[in-house]
Amino acid sequence: DPDIRYNGAGFRVVLDSLPLQVEVHRLLKDGDDRYSSTLLTAGSEVESGSAIEVRFSVDARQYVYIGMMQTQGTAAVLYPSGSDEKGGHLVISRKNPFEPGTQHTLPGFKDSGKPVGFRFDEVTGCESIVVLASSKPLKNIDDIIASQSTAGGDSASDEYAGKTRSAFEDHTRGYAGLGSANQLREQRGVDDGVAWYVLELRHIDGNGQ
């Protein structure tokens, strides 16, 4: 059933009752100071250079993590990032945890009110955006972020990519790993106290805004 997932204890979880609700939007620049957005769904095409933002709400105080996985084997922690400059994106705030009762947007906004997005690089293929929420910090991901800060943020290294992919897959029953390129998916669930969301996108060549 596409509307039901199983948690770690084997109970059925209806999507509307999950502690984490997520939307991923592509940011569109309509003018010098005007922006709009469009909701992305499973298999949506996103051009190189495009920027996205993640909007989410939680039903209790939660620590939130966002990652990106590519079919080429690369993977990165987008939030909370240990390196802004070498990570290729700008994180306005690294706050954690997040409170219930409102919709949060990451990576955030500049002081001018302009939105800031996670930007796609030039490497095309299938990519997944993974969002995790937990009542406690996720040590395996925090350790990856800390090691990147200490090492200078070499997010292109095979070791970093492997550890990042493994960490996110551990919390999502492997759904963070991309499935078939012919059938990209949107998945969510709760396992061992961690709520998770995975959106698979098609990254195409182009000149995104």
ROKETI-544807 format. One line per 2 residues: their letters; for each residue x, y, z of N, C-alpha, C, O. Coordinates in Angstrom, 3 decimals. Layout:
REM ROKETI-544807
A = X Y Z X Y Z X Y Z X Y Z ~ ...
END
This chain:
REM ROKETI-544807
DP = 0.847 -1.181 0.000 0.000 0.000 0.000 0.888 1.237 0.000 1.685 1.388 0.926 ~ 0.797 2.137 -0.990 1.708 3.287 -1.056 1.479 4.308 0.041 2.334 5.163 0.275
DI = 0.323 4.237 0.730 0.014 5.210 1.760 0.368 4.738 3.161 0.091 5.442 4.132 ~ 0.972 3.569 3.287 1.285 3.011 4.597 2.708 2.478 4.612 3.146 1.838 3.656
RY = 3.426 2.740 5.692 4.753 2.165 5.887 4.756 1.490 7.259 3.868 1.722 8.079 ~ 5.753 0.663 7.493 5.868 -0.037 8.775 7.004 0.573 9.595 8.080 0.862 9.072
NG = 6.746 0.762 10.873 7.823 1.263 11.725 8.621 0.091 12.283 8.332 -1.068 11.986 ~ 9.625 0.404 13.090 10.532 -0.632 13.560 9.855 -1.719 14.384 10.353 -2.843 14.457
AG = 8.720 -1.393 15.007 8.015 -2.377 15.831 6.990 -3.164 15.018 6.323 -4.044 15.562 ~ 6.855 -2.865 13.738 5.948 -3.601 12.890 4.542 -3.030 12.819 3.666 -3.652 12.219
FR = 4.292 -1.850 13.419 2.964 -1.255 13.371 2.782 -0.464 12.079 3.724 0.142 11.568 ~ 1.553 -0.480 11.561 1.272 0.279 10.360 1.128 1.757 10.712 0.516 2.118 11.717
VV = 1.707 2.601 9.859 1.690 4.042 10.101 1.042 4.724 8.909 1.539 4.605 7.789 ~ -0.057 5.436 9.124 -0.701 6.184 8.056 0.066 7.482 7.843 0.473 8.130 8.807
LD = 0.267 7.868 6.567 1.140 9.002 6.259 0.735 10.281 6.975 1.602 10.995 7.479 ~ -0.557 10.593 7.035 -0.981 11.846 7.648 -0.655 11.909 9.135 -0.612 12.995 9.712
SL = -0.425 10.763 9.758 -0.150 10.745 11.187 1.341 10.719 11.489 1.723 10.696 12.659 ~ 2.190 10.723 10.473 3.629 10.674 10.706 4.105 11.946 11.397 3.549 13.018 11.162
PL = 5.129 11.843 12.249 5.610 13.019 12.987 6.376 14.014 12.135 6.737 15.088 12.617 ~ 6.631 13.676 10.872 7.374 14.557 9.967 6.602 14.698 8.664 6.305 13.701 8.005
QV = 6.275 15.930 8.289 5.628 16.223 7.007 6.573 17.100 6.187 7.079 18.106 6.686 ~ 6.812 16.719 4.928 7.841 17.376 4.122 7.309 17.735 2.741 6.544 16.981 2.139
EV = 7.728 18.904 2.249 7.559 19.298 0.852 8.895 19.822 0.351 9.588 20.548 1.065 ~ 9.262 19.454 -0.885 10.469 19.965 -1.514 10.042 20.855 -2.675 9.276 20.431 -3.541
HR = 10.538 22.085 -2.692 10.154 23.051 -3.715 11.375 23.519 -4.503 12.459 23.696 -3.946 ~ 11.184 23.714 -5.795 12.207 24.359 -6.615 11.961 25.855 -6.593 10.834 26.301 -6.811
LL = 13.007 26.641 -6.330 12.899 28.091 -6.304 13.031 28.646 -7.713 13.904 28.231 -8.476 ~ 12.159 29.584 -8.052 12.165 30.215 -9.368 12.287 31.718 -9.183 11.538 32.321 -8.415
KD = 13.226 32.313 -9.885 13.431 33.755 -9.784 12.592 34.445 -10.844 12.818 34.258 -12.040 ~ 11.615 35.248 -10.409 10.713 35.939 -11.326 11.181 37.347 -11.660 10.679 37.966 -12.598
GD = 12.122 37.843 -10.912 12.634 39.193 -11.117 13.764 39.450 -10.161 14.208 38.539 -9.461 ~ 14.243 40.692 -10.119 15.389 41.019 -9.267 15.131 40.674 -7.810 16.021 40.155 -7.135
DR = 13.952 40.947 -7.319 13.642 40.710 -5.907 12.393 39.859 -5.732 11.782 39.862 -4.663 ~ 12.015 39.139 -6.762 10.796 38.344 -6.690 11.105 36.873 -6.933 11.823 36.522 -7.869
YS = 10.556 36.028 -6.085 10.771 34.589 -6.202 9.438 33.859 -6.080 8.539 34.285 -5.356 ~ 9.336 32.772 -6.791 8.201 31.872 -6.622 8.761 30.466 -6.472 9.976 30.273 -6.525
ST = 7.895 29.495 -6.286 8.382 28.125 -6.126 7.373 27.162 -6.724 6.199 27.491 -6.892 ~ 7.849 25.972 -7.040 6.984 24.920 -7.539 7.268 23.641 -6.768 8.425 23.306 -6.511
LL = 6.215 22.933 -6.402 6.347 21.701 -5.624 6.918 20.590 -6.495 6.458 20.381 -7.617 ~ 7.908 19.886 -5.988 8.510 18.759 -6.694 7.902 17.451 -6.206 7.637 17.280 -5.016
TA = 7.689 16.539 -7.134 7.159 15.220 -6.813 8.106 14.169 -7.361 9.082 14.505 -8.031 ~ 7.835 12.910 -7.087 8.709 11.824 -7.530 8.911 11.883 -9.043 7.949 11.922 -9.811
GS = 10.190 11.888 -9.459 10.514 11.915 -10.874 10.540 13.287 -11.498 10.780 13.399 -12.700 ~ 10.301 14.349 -10.724 10.372 15.698 -11.276 11.757 15.963 -11.853 12.763 15.528 -11.293
EV = 11.804 16.677 -12.974 13.080 17.029 -13.594 13.586 18.355 -13.020 12.848 19.337 -12.943 ~ 14.847 18.360 -12.624 15.485 19.553 -12.068 16.780 19.787 -12.821 17.611 18.883 -12.907
ES = 16.970 20.987 -13.372 18.153 21.287 -14.167 19.355 21.608 -13.294 19.214 22.060 -12.158 ~ 20.541 21.365 -13.844 21.777 21.782 -13.169 21.697 23.265 -12.865 21.225 24.051 -13.686
GS = 22.161 23.646 -11.680 22.117 25.044 -11.271 20.842 25.439 -10.563 20.765 26.528 -9.995 ~ 19.832 24.572 -10.585 18.573 24.880 -9.913 18.763 24.869 -8.392 19.640 24.186 -7.864
AI = 17.930 25.630 -7.714 17.966 25.680 -6.249 16.661 25.150 -5.697 15.590 25.424 -6.239 ~ 16.751 24.391 -4.619 15.561 23.859 -3.966 15.559 24.253 -2.499 16.602 24.555 -1.920
EV = 14.375 24.246 -1.910 14.242 24.429 -0.470 13.365 23.314 0.077 12.513 22.773 -0.627 ~ 13.583 22.983 1.335 12.832 21.930 2.000 11.949 22.570 3.060 12.442 23.255 3.957
RF = 10.647 22.346 2.957 9.688 22.846 3.930 9.161 21.658 4.733 8.794 20.627 4.168 ~ 9.130 21.813 6.035 8.715 20.681 6.860 8.068 21.148 8.154 8.257 22.281 8.597
SV = 7.309 20.252 8.740 6.758 20.474 10.068 6.917 19.194 10.872 6.959 18.100 10.310 ~ 7.003 19.332 12.175 7.159 18.199 13.084 6.088 18.292 14.154 5.596 19.378 14.458
DA = 5.723 17.136 14.730 4.656 17.141 15.735 5.189 17.218 17.157 4.419 17.257 18.117 ~ 6.512 17.241 17.288 7.170 17.377 18.593 8.571 17.924 18.331 9.000 18.021 17.181
RQ = 9.274 18.274 19.388 10.638 18.797 19.238 11.526 17.739 18.576 11.667 16.633 19.097 ~ 12.125 18.077 17.426 12.858 17.091 16.642 14.179 17.662 16.111 14.273 18.839 15.762
YV = 15.191 16.795 16.061 16.444 17.112 15.382 16.279 16.701 13.920 15.871 15.576 13.629 ~ 16.594 17.611 13.008 16.336 17.387 11.584 17.648 17.366 10.806 18.542 18.180 11.038
YI = 17.740 16.412 9.877 18.917 16.249 9.023 18.450 16.094 7.581 17.445 15.437 7.312 ~ 19.189 16.706 6.654 18.863 16.606 5.236 20.100 16.132 4.487 21.197 16.654 4.686
GM = 19.914 15.141 3.627 21.018 14.640 2.815 20.623 14.548 1.358 19.439 14.579 1.023 ~ 21.624 14.432 0.483 21.390 14.237 -0.948 22.257 13.082 -1.422 23.455 13.052 -1.138
MQ = 21.668 12.131 -2.141 22.368 10.969 -2.680 22.257 10.982 -4.209 21.211 11.336 -4.751 ~ 23.336 10.595 -4.905 23.337 10.533 -6.359 23.631 9.116 -6.829 24.278 8.337 -6.130
TQ = 23.144 8.793 -8.030 23.382 7.459 -8.579 24.865 7.218 -8.828 25.311 6.071 -8.842 ~ 25.639 8.294 -9.026 27.073 8.135 -9.274 27.839 7.746 -8.014 29.045 7.505 -8.074
GT = 27.155 7.683 -6.883 27.800 7.268 -5.652 28.118 8.402 -4.703 28.485 8.157 -3.554 ~ 27.986 9.643 -5.157 28.261 10.770 -4.278 27.100 10.971 -3.312 25.958 10.613 -3.604
AA = 27.413 11.547 -2.164 26.405 11.812 -1.143 26.916 12.937 -0.260 28.124 13.095 -0.086 ~ 26.010 13.712 0.291 26.412 14.840 1.128 25.342 15.145 2.151 24.155 14.929 1.911
VL = 25.776 15.654 3.307 24.855 16.185 4.303 24.598 17.640 3.942 25.525 18.450 3.928 ~ 23.346 17.978 3.650 23.003 19.354 3.323 22.684 20.185 4.561 22.954 21.385 4.601
YP = 22.104 19.532 5.576 21.772 20.247 6.801 21.819 19.288 7.984 21.340 18.161 7.855 ~ 22.369 19.678 9.126 23.172 20.887 9.330 24.576 20.669 8.783 25.258 19.730 9.192
SG = 25.007 21.501 7.887 26.269 21.276 7.187 27.450 21.710 8.024 27.378 22.691 8.766 ~ 28.551 20.964 7.898 29.770 21.333 8.601 30.612 22.328 7.844 31.564 22.878 8.398
SD = 30.281 22.578 6.571 31.076 23.499 5.756 30.172 24.198 4.766 29.547 23.552 3.925 ~ 30.098 25.521 4.861 29.254 26.272 3.939 29.934 26.469 2.588 29.352 26.168 1.546
EK = 31.171 26.977 2.605 31.829 27.360 1.358 32.178 26.150 0.508 31.796 26.099 -0.661 ~ 32.888 25.176 1.057 33.313 24.029 0.255 32.174 23.044 0.019 32.264 22.175 -0.848
GG = 31.109 23.184 0.791 29.942 22.346 0.541 29.143 22.819 -0.650 28.256 22.107 -1.119 ~ 29.443 24.026 -1.159 28.792 24.500 -2.361 27.424 25.113 -2.126 26.697 25.350 -3.090
HL = 27.045 25.377 -0.888 25.762 25.999 -0.618 25.887 26.840 0.639 26.877 26.752 1.365 ~ 24.881 27.649 0.885 24.897 28.546 2.028 23.818 28.144 3.018 22.640 28.076 2.666
VI = 24.207 27.884 4.222 23.249 27.567 5.267 23.121 28.792 6.169 24.092 29.221 6.794 ~ 21.911 29.349 6.230 21.700 30.551 7.023 21.776 30.241 8.514 22.324 31.025 9.289
SR = 21.232 29.110 8.908 21.217 28.722 10.313 21.474 27.234 10.434 21.040 26.452 9.589 ~ 22.180 26.841 11.484 22.395 25.419 11.750 21.614 24.989 12.990 22.009 24.045 13.673
KN = 20.530 25.661 13.278 19.777 25.362 14.497 19.286 23.917 14.475 18.930 23.381 13.425 ~ 19.276 23.321 15.613 18.713 22.014 15.866 18.550 21.909 17.375 19.489 22.254 18.092
PF = 17.426 21.459 17.898 16.274 20.892 17.198 15.284 21.952 16.739 15.486 23.146 16.960 ~ 14.188 21.491 16.083 13.111 22.345 15.618 11.856 22.064 16.433 11.626 20.945 16.892
EP = 11.049 23.113 16.601 9.851 23.008 17.429 8.612 22.753 16.567 8.594 23.100 15.386 ~ 7.579 22.148 17.156 6.327 21.929 16.428 5.504 23.217 16.338 5.851 24.231 16.943
GT = 4.422 23.159 15.581 3.478 24.267 15.552 3.669 25.247 14.426 2.913 26.213 14.324 ~ 4.670 25.030 13.559 4.899 25.930 12.438 5.607 25.175 11.329 6.187 24.114 11.558
QH = 5.556 25.733 10.116 6.300 25.132 9.011 7.677 25.787 8.938 7.793 27.013 8.924 ~ 8.699 24.970 8.893 10.077 25.442 8.802 10.566 25.333 7.353 10.104 24.480 6.595
TL = 11.503 26.205 6.982 12.064 26.193 5.634 13.584 26.188 5.721 14.179 27.000 6.429 ~ 14.210 25.258 4.989 15.665 25.182 4.939 16.117 25.188 3.482 15.434 24.619 2.631
PG = 17.277 25.829 3.169 18.240 26.346 4.144 17.863 27.660 4.805 18.456 27.989 5.832 ~ 16.916 28.435 4.287 16.513 29.633 4.994 16.436 30.854 4.108 16.239 30.752 2.897
FK = 16.596 32.027 4.735 16.455 33.289 4.028 17.593 34.223 4.414 18.108 34.181 5.531 ~ 17.969 35.065 3.459 18.937 36.113 3.758 18.260 37.211 4.577 17.037 37.229 4.720
DS = 19.079 38.134 5.116 18.522 39.240 5.890 17.560 40.069 5.053 16.628 40.672 5.586 ~ 17.783 40.101 3.735 16.929 40.867 2.830 15.577 40.198 2.606 14.676 40.788 2.010
GK = 15.440 38.962 3.089 14.201 38.232 2.884 14.211 37.334 1.670 13.250 36.600 1.434 ~ 15.304 37.379 0.878 15.396 36.514 -0.299 15.664 35.077 0.137 16.481 34.846 1.029
PV = 14.990 34.112 -0.479 15.232 32.712 -0.106 16.581 32.228 -0.603 17.088 32.698 -1.621 ~ 17.152 31.291 0.120 18.404 30.644 -0.272 18.108 29.169 -0.479 17.395 28.560 0.319
GF = 18.650 28.588 -1.546 18.345 27.196 -1.836 19.574 26.311 -1.849 20.701 26.785 -1.992 ~ 19.336 25.013 -1.698 20.373 24.019 -1.951 20.478 23.883 -3.472 19.495 23.566 -4.142
RF = 21.676 24.124 -4.011 21.816 24.225 -5.468 22.405 22.946 -6.057 23.340 22.362 -5.507 ~ 21.834 22.522 -7.194 22.302 21.326 -7.892 23.575 21.635 -8.677 23.691 22.691 -9.298
DE = 24.541 20.691 -8.642 25.791 20.882 -9.373 25.601 20.495 -10.836 24.471 20.439 -11.320 ~ 26.706 20.227 -11.546 26.640 19.931 -12.977 26.561 18.432 -13.274 26.438 18.044 -14.435
VT = 26.629 17.594 -12.253 26.621 16.142 -12.460 25.176 15.659 -12.548 24.454 15.667 -11.551 ~ 24.754 15.238 -13.745 23.366 14.839 -13.956 23.141 13.375 -13.571 24.089 12.623 -13.345
GC = 21.879 12.995 -13.502 21.516 11.631 -13.130 20.331 11.668 -12.184 19.646 12.686 -12.086 ~ 20.087 10.584 -11.496 18.999 10.518 -10.518 19.547 10.866 -9.134 20.635 10.428 -8.760
ES = 18.789 11.649 -8.387 19.226 12.062 -7.063 18.068 11.923 -6.092 16.906 12.046 -6.481 ~ 18.380 11.668 -4.836 17.345 11.601 -3.810 17.635 12.620 -2.716 18.773 12.783 -2.276
IV = 16.574 13.298 -2.290 16.623 14.200 -1.149 16.064 13.429 0.037 14.957 12.895 -0.029 ~ 16.830 13.371 1.119 16.446 12.574 2.287 16.344 13.490 3.503 17.267 14.250 3.799
VL = 15.216 13.412 4.200 14.999 14.209 5.408 14.736 13.260 6.571 13.903 12.360 6.469 ~ 15.447 13.465 7.671 15.290 12.656 8.878 14.883 13.558 10.038 15.303 14.712 10.116
AS = 14.062 13.023 10.937 13.694 13.759 12.148 13.712 12.795 13.322 13.148 11.703 13.251 ~ 14.368 13.208 14.406 14.529 12.348 15.575 14.429 13.190 16.844 14.846 14.348 16.869
SK = 13.876 12.598 17.889 13.781 13.304 19.168 15.147 13.467 19.818 15.313 14.293 20.716 ~ 16.132 12.680 19.368 17.496 12.763 19.880 18.465 13.014 18.721 18.160 12.650 17.586
PL = 19.622 13.626 18.980 20.620 13.804 17.916 21.029 12.456 17.334 21.123 11.465 18.059 ~ 21.272 12.419 16.027 21.722 11.200 15.353 23.244 11.212 15.307 23.843 11.903 14.483
KN = 23.864 10.442 16.197 25.303 10.507 16.398 26.090 10.171 15.131 27.114 10.796 14.856 ~ 25.616 9.185 14.357 26.410 8.805 13.184 26.487 9.934 12.168 27.505 10.093 11.495
ID = 25.419 10.723 12.048 25.459 11.849 11.116 26.202 13.029 11.723 26.955 13.708 11.025 ~ 26.005 13.282 13.007 26.760 14.366 13.666 28.258 14.103 13.601 29.038 15.042 13.444
DI = 28.673 12.852 13.717 30.099 12.516 13.633 30.652 12.805 12.235 31.787 13.260 12.094 ~ 29.845 12.538 11.201 30.275 12.839 9.824 30.464 14.335 9.649 31.458 14.778 9.074
IA = 29.505 15.120 10.149 29.598 16.576 10.041 30.834 17.086 10.775 31.560 17.935 10.257 ~ 31.076 16.567 11.988 32.234 17.001 12.775 33.542 16.649 12.074 34.481 17.445 12.079
SQ = 33.611 15.464 11.473 34.844 15.056 10.790 35.095 15.915 9.566 36.248 16.185 9.230 ~ 34.030 16.355 8.887 34.201 17.222 7.728 34.703 18.595 8.139 35.527 19.193 7.448
ST = 34.209 19.094 9.257 34.676 20.395 9.747 36.152 20.333 10.094 36.905 21.260 9.796 ~ 36.569 19.241 10.725 37.965 19.073 11.117 38.866 18.889 9.907 39.992 19.387 9.880
AG = 38.359 18.159 8.888 39.179 17.843 7.713 39.146 18.924 6.652 39.827 18.810 5.633 ~ 38.363 19.976 6.874 38.315 21.042 5.892 37.201 20.896 4.881 37.163 21.632 3.895
GD = 36.284 19.953 5.104 35.095 19.890 4.283 35.264 19.295 2.908 34.669 19.799 1.956 ~ 36.050 18.243 2.758 36.227 17.601 1.458 35.041 16.680 1.179 35.123 15.464 1.357
SA = 33.931 17.290 0.736 32.712 16.520 0.512 32.782 15.663 -0.735 31.876 14.867 -0.983 ~ 33.846 15.805 -1.534 33.973 15.006 -2.751 34.653 13.666 -2.493 34.694 12.824 -3.390
SD = 35.188 13.446 -1.293 35.940 12.231 -1.037 35.041 11.009 -1.016 33.897 11.076 -0.569 ~ 35.564 9.892 -1.503 34.803 8.633 -1.528 34.462 8.178 -0.119 33.382 7.635 0.111
EY = 35.373 8.393 0.830 35.131 7.967 2.209 33.952 8.730 2.806 33.080 8.142 3.445 ~ 33.936 10.041 2.593 32.840 10.866 3.113 31.520 10.447 2.484 30.517 10.297 3.182
AG = 31.516 10.255 1.155 30.286 9.878 0.456 29.767 8.532 0.949 28.566 8.357 1.155 ~ 30.689 7.578 1.137 30.282 6.260 1.594 29.682 6.287 2.985 28.654 5.657 3.233
KT = 30.318 7.013 3.895 29.805 7.112 5.268 28.458 7.829 5.295 27.555 7.441 6.036 ~ 28.331 8.874 4.483 27.088 9.632 4.457 25.947 8.782 3.919 24.866 8.742 4.506
RS = 26.187 8.108 2.809 25.147 7.256 2.226 24.731 6.158 3.210 23.543 5.890 3.388 ~ 25.712 5.535 3.839 25.426 4.459 4.786 24.601 4.963 5.972 23.671 4.291 6.418
AF = 24.944 6.143 6.476 24.236 6.692 7.632 22.773 6.963 7.306 21.888 6.619 8.090 ~ 22.516 7.573 6.164 21.132 7.876 5.805 20.357 6.613 5.462 19.168 6.517 5.769
ED = 21.002 5.655 4.839 20.324 4.398 4.535 19.980 3.628 5.810 18.939 2.975 5.879 ~ 20.850 3.701 6.816 20.599 3.015 8.082 19.297 3.486 8.729 18.604 2.705 9.382
HT = 18.967 4.765 8.547 17.786 5.333 9.194 16.529 5.237 8.333 15.449 5.627 8.777 ~ 16.655 4.724 7.105 15.501 4.693 6.194 15.243 3.304 5.616 14.564 3.169 4.598
RG = 15.782 2.278 6.262 15.640 0.912 5.756 16.157 0.772 4.323 15.665 -0.049 3.550 ~ 17.144 1.578 3.990 17.747 1.487 2.664 17.047 2.302 1.601 17.516 2.358 0.464
YA = 15.920 2.945 1.943 15.199 3.721 0.933 15.968 4.951 0.475 15.683 5.491 -0.595 ~ 16.938 5.404 1.266 17.740 6.547 0.836 18.568 6.203 -0.393 18.935 7.093 -1.160
GL = 18.868 4.908 -0.589 19.564 4.478 -1.793 18.608 4.494 -2.966 17.474 4.028 -2.848 ~ 19.045 5.021 -4.093 18.157 5.195 -5.231 17.707 3.860 -5.813 18.479 2.903 -5.880
GS = 16.461 3.814 -6.226 15.920 2.628 -6.876 16.119 2.702 -8.380 17.132 3.215 -8.855 ~ 15.160 2.193 -9.122 15.245 2.177 -10.576 15.068 3.569 -11.149 14.191 4.317 -10.715
AN = 15.912 3.928 -12.140 15.791 5.231 -12.789 14.489 5.342 -13.561 14.049 6.448 -13.874 ~ 13.862 4.207 -13.876 12.608 4.210 -14.617 11.394 4.389 -13.721 10.292 4.640 -14.210
QL = 11.587 4.263 -12.422 10.470 4.389 -11.492 10.948 5.088 -10.222 11.167 4.459 -9.187 ~ 11.103 6.407 -10.334 11.550 7.185 -9.192 10.397 7.332 -8.199 9.229 7.402 -8.583
RE = 10.759 7.378 -6.892 9.759 7.223 -5.855 9.752 8.382 -4.863 10.697 9.166 -4.776 ~ 8.657 8.457 -4.126 8.541 9.291 -2.936 8.139 8.349 -1.812 7.089 7.709 -1.874
QR = 8.989 8.265 -0.770 8.778 7.290 0.305 8.879 7.995 1.650 9.560 9.011 1.790 ~ 8.191 7.438 2.629 8.320 7.975 3.998 7.925 6.909 5.000 7.233 5.947 4.668
GV = 8.374 7.096 6.228 8.050 6.121 7.257 8.655 6.496 8.591 9.190 7.593 8.751 ~ 8.572 5.591 9.546 9.170 5.768 10.871 9.839 4.454 11.249 9.204 3.400 11.208
DD = 11.116 4.508 11.615 11.843 3.315 12.041 12.712 3.634 13.237 13.516 4.565 13.203 ~ 12.548 2.856 14.297 13.365 3.011 15.506 13.388 4.452 16.011 14.434 4.961 16.412
GV = 12.234 5.099 15.988 12.127 6.448 16.518 12.564 7.547 15.581 12.541 8.717 15.964 ~ 12.962 7.217 14.368 13.393 8.217 13.389 12.367 8.282 12.260 12.132 7.292 11.566
AW = 11.760 9.456 12.082 10.862 9.663 10.956 11.694 10.054 9.737 12.658 10.811 9.855 ~ 11.321 9.536 8.570 12.138 9.798 7.387 11.273 10.033 6.156 10.130 9.585 6.061
YV = 11.879 10.761 5.217 11.211 11.102 3.956 12.260 11.056 2.858 13.360 11.584 3.023 ~ 11.920 10.417 1.722 12.846 10.321 0.587 12.111 10.727 -0.681 11.041 10.196 -0.978
LE = 12.684 11.669 -1.433 12.135 12.090 -2.727 13.204 11.891 -3.789 14.300 12.443 -3.683 ~ 12.889 11.102 -4.818 13.831 10.845 -5.899 13.498 11.725 -7.099 12.357 11.771 -7.558
LR = 14.519 12.424 -7.597 14.365 13.397 -8.674 15.249 13.035 -9.856 16.202 12.266 -9.727 ~ 14.917 13.598 -11.008 15.725 13.401 -12.207 16.493 14.693 -12.493 15.907 15.704 -12.881
HI = 17.800 14.644 -12.298 18.677 15.801 -12.503 19.134 15.815 -13.961 19.838 14.910 -14.408 ~ 18.728 16.848 -14.694 19.024 16.915 -16.125 19.943 18.092 -16.417 20.084 19.010 -15.610
DG = 20.561 18.043 -17.589 21.452 19.106 -18.030 20.611 20.346 -18.346 19.475 20.237 -18.807 ~ 21.174 21.499 -18.098 20.445 22.730 -18.367 21.035 23.874 -17.585 22.128 23.772 -17.029
NG = 20.309 24.946 -17.549 20.775 26.161 -16.868 19.686 26.632 -15.936 18.977 27.596 -16.224 ~ 19.556 25.937 -14.804 18.525 26.293 -13.850 18.794 27.630 -13.205 19.933 28.097 -13.173
Q = 17.728 28.259 -12.681 17.886 29.557 -12.047 18.469 29.402 -10.658 18.677 30.395 -9.961
END
